[in-house]
């Protein structure tokens, strides 16, 4: 992974290593909704983690992997679900699992795509 990874910002998700007042105001207070074994997104989200560059790298890689699936209509759900998964892992104070749970959520999304096709 390159040290020159830009922190992710797009589709109502921002990844950062330091929360600011502006980001708090932009985000508001989005709930994380968990139901039926999957994480749902809920509006604008900021993922604040020490692993911001690594998580951003994963988001960029998943953007490329899912490029045929992601469009203007579903990108908010796609990235929102990834962000919610990362935030849930962070709430549980397990920093390394922020990355693992993001990838696990991407796997769940891929399974859903396969089941729809």
Helices and strands as residue ranges (DSSP letters): E 9-10, E 13-16, H 21-27, E 33-35, E 38-40, E 45-48, H 52-65, H 75-91, H 95-116
